[in-house]
């Protein structure tokens, strides 16, 4: 009887003989789309299961003080699951996936296939004010990478299948296959040539069919446009665009500040302090509980009192201005609650909280306008408020436009969608150069973009280009000893000078000693310290490949030393650097 390894080997051999590379990629893209869709469905159903038991059951039946308790319980459960069960860092879905693409050649650890499936539903279902899109992408991307590794696909295909998984997760979550493809291209900077477009289409369709198969026609957002776009409302949409633009700046800035504030504490202190903080926020503003789909759907149906029904104060919801105040409070505190959830150790995404904030702010703006005697559609402003926040916070204007267009089932709002997305994105980009997803990668020079040359340089590793076959010499070594122990044994024409602790001091070039190397009278009297010189430039181990290229260009050198924590490591030669660059370029483009 054949073993599993032998069967697996036979399958691979059969595949190579009977299925072309392109056809096999198409098959894998369908498989990855299905798996990503299935993972997303599991995330959604588990989260709704916890939500229904806790908020719709226990909180409504017993006491609103449970809004304070449940998020803390959820965060503690996630903390101990991560510490004792998973035992590894999960990270934030899309950010960690981008890092795997840029620094790990699309290889994602296997535990990420299930880590978010366990922790995200507990975080969000118990009240953590986060979304599921990030965890869905993380799970799908890990599955896509795993499938690519299983069938020994090259780096380019691995990255493509991660993009397919991303599109699949988005398509399954929102039943918006076109927006899903645009999201994958916009966020992951994928090549949109025909060769990569077809797999993305197949994955997106596969995922949305999976969603329809298990959930039928149920959708997250139920909306039917009651009022078409009118040109007379254009100025109001411009006001909304500016408002959502500055709100996006606020969202991003508050995220960065709260995250940096919590970094000074240990994980357990973050858990305790963050848990209590998020508990208090939910107790005071219960609509912040969980993802917030209920708020969005009620606002889309122009039923704001229903969206705010969980607030336990004695509030007159017949008073429109009171509704406006609470909608603005939800919008302001959603960003704070979401970031605090993450800082406390919760697992989730920022996509849905962005939509929640956009919906409340858009609806509030419409209500304010209508209070001054005008008549604008609150549903339309709710939708387009979501567009503005998506475009600004995520730096994804095209995704924002097409997602809302698909949700509404048409393109009746295309003009205001484009206007608000463009203005909001431009304002946010001016104040915040990178999105929450990409800020840390951009600061480290590890952000994957549509610039293919930069991507190739970013994927190159320092260890790939360092050469170590240089003979080291000591500053107190005599010329005679240097000739005997170094020059006669080395095939290189450059010699690094290091001290007793292997710290780099300088270099000696063969050309510099050639005029005196045969003068035996100098063999004992001349020391290495007398003939060495400083290197034209020094490469630090933490330098990016782009920085290394700049140092070669500025110095005009052919070989430069590499230093790590002050200690000599080796040399990088221009020829080796260019050779590795060409090889990596072929891996990415062929």
FIZA-315309 format. One line per 10 residues: number of its first residue (from 1); for each residue x, y, z of C-alpha. Coordinates in Angstrom, 1 decimal. Layout:
% residues N
NUM) X Y Z | ...
END
This chain:
% residues 590
1) 0.0 0.0 0.0 | 1.3 3.4 -1.0 | 2.2 5.9 1.8 | 0.7 9.4 1.8 | 4.1 10.9 0.6 | 4.2 8.5 -2.3 | 0.6 9.4 -3.3 | 1.4 13.1 -3.0 | 4.5 12.6 -5.2 | 2.5 10.8 -7.8
11) -0.1 13.6 -7.9 | 2.6 16.2 -8.4 | 4.2 14.1 -11.3 | 0.7 13.6 -12.9 | 0.1 17.4 -12.6 | 3.4 18.3 -14.3 | 2.6 15.8 -17.2 | -1.0 16.7 -17.9 | -1.8 20.2 -16.7 | 0.0 23.4 -17.8
21) 1.2 25.9 -15.3 | -1.4 28.5 -16.2 | -4.3 25.9 -16.0 | -3.1 24.8 -12.7 | -2.9 28.3 -11.3 | -6.6 28.7 -12.4 | -7.5 25.6 -10.5 | -5.6 26.7 -7.4 | -7.3 30.1 -7.6 | -10.7 28.5 -7.5
31) -9.6 26.3 -4.5 | -8.1 29.3 -2.7 | -11.3 31.3 -3.3 | -13.4 28.5 -1.9 | -11.2 28.1 1.2 | -11.1 31.9 1.8 | -14.9 32.1 1.5 | -15.3 29.1 3.9 | -12.9 30.7 6.4 | -14.9 34.0 6.2
41) -18.2 32.2 6.8 | -16.8 30.4 9.9 | -15.6 33.7 11.3 | -19.0 35.4 10.7 | -21.0 32.6 12.1 | -18.9 32.1 15.2 | -19.0 35.8 15.9 | -22.8 36.0 15.4 | -23.2 33.0 17.6 | -21.4 34.7 20.5
51) -23.2 38.0 19.8 | -26.6 36.4 19.8 | -26.0 34.6 23.1 | -24.4 37.6 24.9 | -25.9 40.9 23.6 | -29.1 39.8 22.1 | -29.6 37.2 25.0 | -28.0 37.8 28.3 | -27.6 41.6 28.2 | -31.1 42.3 27.0
61) -32.6 39.8 29.5 | -30.6 40.7 32.6 | -28.7 44.0 32.9 | -26.9 46.5 30.7 | -23.9 46.4 33.2 | -22.8 43.3 31.3 | -21.7 45.6 28.5 | -18.8 46.4 30.8 | -18.1 42.8 31.8 | -18.3 40.8 28.6
71) -15.5 42.7 26.6 | -13.1 42.2 29.5 | -13.9 38.5 29.6 | -13.4 38.2 25.9 | -10.0 40.0 26.0 | -8.8 37.8 28.8 | -9.8 34.6 26.9 | -8.0 35.8 23.8 | -4.9 36.7 25.9 | -4.7 33.2 27.4
81) -5.4 31.5 24.1 | -2.6 33.4 22.5 | -0.2 32.8 25.4 | -0.8 29.1 26.1 | -2.5 27.6 23.0 | -1.2 29.4 20.0 | 2.1 30.7 21.7 | 2.9 33.0 18.8 | 2.0 36.5 17.8 | -1.1 36.8 15.6
91) -0.7 40.4 14.5 | -3.3 42.5 12.6 | -4.5 40.6 9.5 | -3.8 42.8 6.5 | -0.6 44.4 8.0 | 1.0 41.1 8.7 | 0.0 39.7 5.3 | 1.6 42.7 3.6 | 4.8 42.1 5.7 | 4.8 38.4 4.6
101) 4.7 39.5 1.0 | 7.4 42.1 1.3 | 9.9 40.3 3.6 | 9.0 36.6 3.5 | 8.4 36.1 -0.2 | 4.8 35.2 0.4 | 5.5 32.5 2.9 | 3.0 32.7 5.8 | 3.2 30.6 8.9 | 0.6 27.7 9.1
111) -0.7 28.6 12.5 | -2.2 31.8 10.9 | -4.7 29.5 9.1 | -6.6 29.0 12.3 | -5.3 31.6 14.8 | -7.7 34.3 13.8 | -10.6 31.8 13.4 | -10.3 31.2 17.1 | -9.5 34.6 18.5 | -11.3 37.1 16.3
121) -14.9 35.7 17.0 | -14.2 35.8 20.7 | -12.8 39.3 20.6 | -15.7 40.7 18.5 | -18.5 38.4 19.7 | -17.8 39.4 23.4 | -18.0 43.1 22.5 | -14.6 44.1 21.2 | -15.1 47.0 18.9 | -13.4 45.6 15.9
131) -14.2 44.1 12.5 | -13.7 40.7 10.9 | -12.4 41.7 7.5 | -8.8 41.8 8.6 | -8.9 38.3 10.3 | -10.7 36.9 7.2 | -7.9 38.2 5.0 | -5.3 36.8 7.4 | -6.9 33.4 7.4 | -7.4 33.3 3.7
141) -3.9 34.6 2.9 | -2.4 31.9 5.1 | -4.5 29.3 3.3 | -3.4 30.7 -0.1 | 0.2 30.6 0.9 | -0.2 27.1 2.3 | -1.7 25.8 -1.0 | 1.1 27.4 -3.0 | 3.7 25.8 -0.8 | 2.0 22.5 -0.9
151) 2.3 22.4 -4.7 | 5.7 23.9 -4.8 | 4.6 27.1 -6.7 | 7.1 29.9 -7.2 | 7.2 33.2 -5.3 | 5.2 35.1 -7.9 | 2.4 32.5 -7.8 | 2.4 32.5 -4.0 | 1.8 36.2 -4.0 | -0.9 35.9 -6.6
161) -2.7 33.2 -4.6 | -2.5 35.4 -1.5 | -4.1 38.1 -3.6 | -6.8 35.6 -4.7 | -7.4 34.7 -1.0 | -7.8 38.4 -0.2 | -10.3 38.9 -3.0 | -12.1 35.7 -1.9 | -12.4 36.9 1.8 | -13.8 40.3 0.7
171) -16.1 38.8 -1.9 | -17.5 36.3 0.6 | -17.9 38.9 3.4 | -19.8 41.5 1.4 | -21.0 39.5 -1.7 | -19.2 42.2 -3.8 | -16.9 40.3 -6.2 | -15.8 43.3 -8.3 | -15.0 45.4 -5.3 | -13.1 42.4 -3.9
181) -10.8 42.3 -6.9 | -10.2 46.0 -6.7 | -9.4 45.7 -3.0 | -6.8 43.0 -3.6 | -5.1 45.1 -6.3 | -5.3 48.4 -4.4 | -4.2 47.1 -1.0 | -1.7 44.5 -2.1 | -0.4 46.3 -5.2 | -0.9 43.3 -7.4
191) 0.0 43.3 -11.1 | -3.3 43.6 -13.0 | -2.1 42.0 -16.2 | -4.3 39.5 -17.8 | -2.3 36.6 -16.3 | -3.2 37.7 -12.8 | -6.6 39.1 -13.5 | -8.2 35.8 -14.4 | -7.2 34.0 -11.2 | -8.5 36.9 -9.2
201) -11.8 36.7 -11.0 | -12.0 33.0 -10.5 | -11.2 33.3 -6.8 | -13.7 36.1 -6.2 | -16.5 34.2 -8.0 | -15.6 31.0 -6.2 | -15.8 32.7 -2.8 | -19.1 34.5 -3.5 | -20.7 31.3 -4.7 | -19.6 29.6 -1.5
211) -21.2 32.4 0.4 | -24.5 32.1 -1.6 | -24.4 28.3 -1.1 | -24.3 28.5 2.7 | -26.1 31.8 3.4 | -28.4 32.1 0.4 | -29.3 35.7 -0.4 | -28.5 37.1 3.1 | -26.3 40.1 2.9 | -24.5 42.2 5.6
221) -26.0 45.4 4.4 | -29.6 45.6 3.2 | -30.2 48.8 1.3 | -32.5 50.0 -1.4 | -32.0 53.5 -2.8 | -35.1 55.6 -2.5 | -33.7 58.8 -3.9 | -31.4 59.2 -6.9 | -28.5 61.6 -7.0 | -29.6 65.2 -7.8
231) -27.1 67.8 -9.1 | -28.6 70.4 -6.6 | -27.1 68.3 -3.8 | -23.6 68.5 -5.1 | -22.4 71.2 -2.7 | -23.8 69.2 0.3 | -21.8 66.1 -0.9 | -18.7 68.3 -1.1 | -19.3 69.4 2.5 | -19.6 65.7 3.4
241) -16.4 64.9 1.5 | -14.4 67.5 3.5 | -15.9 66.4 6.7 | -15.1 62.7 6.1 | -11.6 63.6 4.9 | -10.8 65.3 8.3 | -12.6 62.5 10.1 | -10.3 60.0 8.4 | -7.3 62.0 9.5 | -8.7 61.9 13.1
251) -9.3 58.2 12.8 | -5.7 57.5 11.7 | -4.0 59.9 14.2 | -6.0 58.6 17.1 | -5.0 55.0 16.1 | -1.3 55.9 16.0 | -1.4 57.8 19.3 | -3.3 55.2 21.3 | -1.2 52.4 19.9 | 2.0 54.1 20.8
261) 0.7 54.9 24.3 | 0.0 51.3 25.0 | 3.4 50.1 23.8 | 5.1 51.4 27.0 | 3.3 48.7 29.1 | 3.7 45.0 29.3 | 1.1 42.8 27.5 | -0.8 42.0 30.8 | -0.9 45.6 31.9 | -2.3 46.5 28.4
271) -4.9 43.8 28.8 | -6.1 45.1 32.2 | -6.0 48.8 31.4 | -7.4 48.3 27.9 | -10.1 45.9 29.0 | -11.4 48.2 31.7 | -11.3 51.2 29.2 | -13.2 49.4 26.5 | -15.7 48.1 29.1 | -16.4 51.6 30.3
281) -16.9 52.9 26.7 | -19.3 50.1 25.9 | -21.2 50.7 29.2 | -21.6 54.4 28.4 | -22.1 54.0 24.6 | -23.5 50.4 24.0 | -23.8 50.8 20.2 | -20.0 50.5 20.1 | -20.4 46.8 21.0 | -18.9 44.4 18.4
291) -18.7 45.2 14.7 | -21.7 47.4 14.4 | -23.6 46.0 11.4 | -26.9 46.7 13.2 | -26.1 50.4 13.4 | -25.3 50.6 9.7 | -28.4 48.7 8.6 | -30.7 50.8 10.7 | -29.2 54.0 9.5 | -29.5 52.8 5.9
301) -33.2 52.2 6.5 | -33.5 55.7 8.1 | -34.3 54.2 11.5 | -31.8 56.0 13.7 | -33.8 55.4 17.0 | -33.5 51.7 16.5 | -29.8 52.0 15.9 | -29.5 53.7 19.3 | -32.0 51.6 21.2 | -29.3 49.9 23.3
311) -28.5 53.2 25.0 | -30.0 52.9 28.5 | -30.4 56.6 29.4 | -33.7 58.3 29.4 | -33.2 60.1 26.1 | -35.9 61.6 23.9 | -35.2 60.1 20.5 | -38.0 62.2 19.0 | -35.5 65.1 19.3 | -33.4 65.0 16.1
321) -30.6 67.0 17.6 | -30.2 64.4 20.4 | -29.9 61.7 17.8 | -27.3 63.8 15.9 | -25.2 64.2 19.1 | -25.2 60.4 19.8 | -24.4 59.6 16.2 | -21.4 61.9 16.4 | -20.4 60.4 19.7 | -20.5 56.9 18.2
331) -18.4 58.1 15.2 | -15.8 59.8 17.5 | -15.5 56.9 20.0 | -15.6 54.1 17.4 | -12.0 54.8 16.5 | -11.0 55.0 20.1 | -12.8 51.8 21.1 | -11.4 49.9 18.1 | -7.8 50.9 18.8 | -8.2 50.2 22.5
341) -9.5 46.7 21.6 | -6.3 46.0 19.6 | -4.0 47.6 22.1 | -5.5 45.4 24.9 | -4.6 42.3 22.8 | -7.8 41.7 20.9 | -7.8 40.4 17.4 | -9.8 42.1 14.7 | -9.8 44.4 11.7 | -10.3 48.1 11.0
351) -12.4 47.8 7.8 | -15.9 47.4 9.4 | -15.2 50.0 12.2 | -14.4 52.4 9.4 | -17.7 51.7 7.7 | -19.5 52.2 11.1 | -17.9 55.6 11.7 | -18.6 56.7 8.1 | -22.3 55.7 8.3 | -22.9 57.5 11.6
361) -21.1 60.7 10.4 | -22.8 60.7 7.0 | -26.2 60.2 8.6 | -25.6 62.9 11.1 | -24.5 65.4 8.4 | -27.7 64.6 6.4 | -29.8 65.2 9.5 | -28.1 68.5 10.2 | -28.7 69.7 6.6 | -32.3 68.7 6.7
371) -32.8 70.6 9.9 | -32.1 73.8 7.9 | -35.0 73.2 5.5 | -33.3 71.1 2.8 | -34.3 67.6 1.8 | -31.3 65.3 1.2 | -31.5 61.5 1.4 | -30.2 60.2 4.7 | -29.6 56.7 3.2 | -27.5 58.2 0.4
381) -25.4 60.3 2.8 | -25.0 57.2 5.1 | -23.6 55.2 2.2 | -21.4 58.0 0.9 | -20.1 58.7 4.4 | -18.9 55.1 4.5 | -17.2 55.7 1.1 | -15.4 58.8 2.4 | -14.0 57.0 5.5 | -13.0 54.0 3.5
391) -11.2 56.1 0.9 | -9.4 58.1 3.6 | -8.6 55.7 6.4 | -7.7 52.7 4.2 | -6.2 54.8 1.4 | -8.4 52.8 -1.0 | -10.7 55.1 -2.9 | -11.5 52.7 -5.8 | -12.5 49.9 -3.3 | -14.7 52.4 -1.5
401) -16.5 53.5 -4.7 | -17.1 50.0 -6.1 | -18.1 48.4 -2.8 | -20.9 50.9 -2.2 | -21.9 50.7 -5.9 | -22.2 46.9 -5.6 | -24.0 47.1 -2.2 | -26.6 49.4 -3.7 | -26.9 47.2 -6.8 | -26.2 50.0 -9.3
411) -24.3 53.1 -10.1 | -26.9 55.8 -9.5 | -24.6 57.4 -6.9 | -21.5 57.1 -8.9 | -20.9 60.9 -9.2 | -21.1 61.7 -5.5 | -19.2 58.4 -4.7 | -16.3 59.6 -6.9 | -16.4 63.1 -5.6 | -16.4 62.2 -1.9
421) -13.8 59.4 -2.3 | -11.4 61.6 -4.2 | -11.7 64.6 -1.9 | -11.5 62.5 1.3 | -8.5 60.5 0.1 | -6.7 63.7 -1.0 | -7.2 65.4 2.4 | -6.1 62.3 4.3 | -3.1 61.7 2.1 | -1.9 65.3 2.7
431) -1.9 64.8 6.5 | -1.3 61.0 6.7 | 1.0 59.7 4.0 | 0.3 56.0 4.7 | -2.7 54.1 5.8 | -3.0 52.2 9.1 | -2.2 49.0 7.2 | 1.0 50.3 5.7 | 2.5 52.9 8.1 | 4.9 50.6 9.9
441) 6.1 48.9 6.7 | 6.5 52.2 5.0 | 8.6 53.6 7.9 | 10.9 50.5 7.6 | 11.1 50.7 3.8 | 9.3 47.4 3.5 | 6.1 48.5 1.8 | 5.1 46.5 -1.3 | 4.0 49.0 -4.1 | 3.3 49.1 -7.8
451) 6.9 50.1 -8.4 | 8.4 46.8 -9.5 | 12.1 47.8 -9.1 | 11.5 48.9 -5.5 | 9.6 45.7 -4.8 | 12.5 43.6 -6.0 | 15.0 45.5 -3.9 | 12.8 45.3 -0.9 | 12.5 41.5 -1.2 | 16.3 41.0 -1.4
461) 17.9 39.9 1.9 | 21.2 41.2 3.2 | 22.3 37.6 3.8 | 21.9 36.9 0.1 | 24.4 39.4 -1.0 | 27.1 39.4 1.7 | 30.4 37.7 0.8 | 32.6 36.4 3.6 | 35.7 35.1 1.7 | 37.8 38.1 2.7
471) 40.9 37.5 4.8 | 40.9 39.7 7.9 | 44.0 41.4 9.2 | 45.0 43.2 12.4 | 46.2 46.8 12.7 | 49.4 45.7 14.5 | 50.3 43.1 12.0 | 53.5 43.7 10.1 | 53.7 44.1 6.3 | 55.6 40.8 6.1
481) 53.0 38.9 8.1 | 50.2 40.4 6.1 | 51.8 39.2 2.8 | 52.4 35.7 4.3 | 49.1 35.2 6.1 | 46.7 37.2 4.0 | 47.8 38.3 0.6 | 49.2 34.9 -0.3 | 46.0 33.1 0.8 | 43.4 35.4 -0.5
491) 41.8 35.6 -3.9 | 40.4 39.0 -3.2 | 42.2 42.4 -3.6 | 40.8 44.0 -0.5 | 41.5 43.2 3.2 | 39.3 44.3 6.1 | 41.2 45.5 9.2 | 39.6 44.5 12.5 | 40.6 44.7 16.2 | 40.7 41.9 18.8
501) 36.9 42.1 19.2 | 36.3 41.9 15.4 | 35.2 45.5 15.2 | 35.8 47.1 11.8 | 38.6 49.7 11.6 | 39.4 50.1 8.0 | 40.6 48.5 4.8 | 43.9 47.8 2.9 | 43.7 47.5 -0.9 | 46.2 45.3 -2.8
511) 46.8 48.3 -5.2 | 47.9 50.4 -2.2 | 50.7 47.9 -1.1 | 51.8 46.8 -4.6 | 54.6 49.5 -4.8 | 56.1 48.3 -1.5 | 55.2 44.6 -1.2 | 58.5 43.5 -2.6 | 60.6 45.8 -0.5 | 61.8 43.4 2.2
521) 63.3 46.2 4.3 | 59.8 47.4 5.1 | 58.4 43.9 6.1 | 59.1 44.4 9.8 | 59.0 48.2 10.2 | 55.7 48.8 8.4 | 52.5 48.0 10.2 | 49.0 47.5 8.8 | 47.9 50.6 10.7 | 50.4 52.7 8.6
531) 49.0 51.6 5.2 | 45.2 51.1 6.0 | 42.6 53.7 5.1 | 38.9 54.2 5.9 | 36.3 52.6 3.7 | 34.6 54.9 1.2 | 31.3 54.0 2.8 | 30.0 51.5 5.3 | 26.9 49.4 4.9 | 24.9 48.6 8.1
541) 23.1 45.3 8.4 | 19.8 47.1 8.9 | 20.2 49.1 5.6 | 17.6 48.5 3.0 | 18.7 47.3 -0.5 | 17.7 50.7 -1.8 | 20.0 52.4 0.7 | 22.8 50.0 -0.2 | 22.4 50.9 -3.9 | 22.6 54.6 -3.0
551) 25.9 54.1 -1.0 | 27.5 52.3 -4.0 | 26.4 55.1 -6.3 | 27.7 57.9 -4.0 | 31.0 56.2 -3.1 | 31.8 54.9 -6.5 | 33.2 51.8 -4.8 | 33.0 48.2 -6.1 | 33.1 46.6 -2.6 | 31.8 47.9 0.7
561) 32.1 46.5 4.2 | 29.0 45.4 6.2 | 28.8 46.1 9.9 | 26.4 44.6 12.4 | 26.3 46.2 15.8 | 29.8 47.6 15.2 | 31.2 44.1 14.3 | 32.6 43.3 10.8 | 30.4 40.8 8.9 | 31.7 40.7 5.4
571) 31.6 42.7 2.1 | 29.0 43.4 -0.5 | 30.2 43.7 -4.1 | 28.3 45.6 -6.7 | 28.5 42.6 -9.1 | 26.9 40.3 -6.5 | 24.2 42.8 -5.7 | 23.3 43.2 -9.3 | 23.4 39.5 -9.9 | 21.0 38.8 -7.0
581) 18.8 41.7 -8.2 | 18.5 40.2 -11.7 | 17.6 36.8 -10.3 | 15.0 38.2 -8.0 | 13.5 40.3 -10.8 | 13.1 37.2 -12.9 | 11.3 35.4 -10.0 | 8.8 38.3 -9.7 | 8.1 38.9 -13.4 | 8.4 35.6 -15.1
END
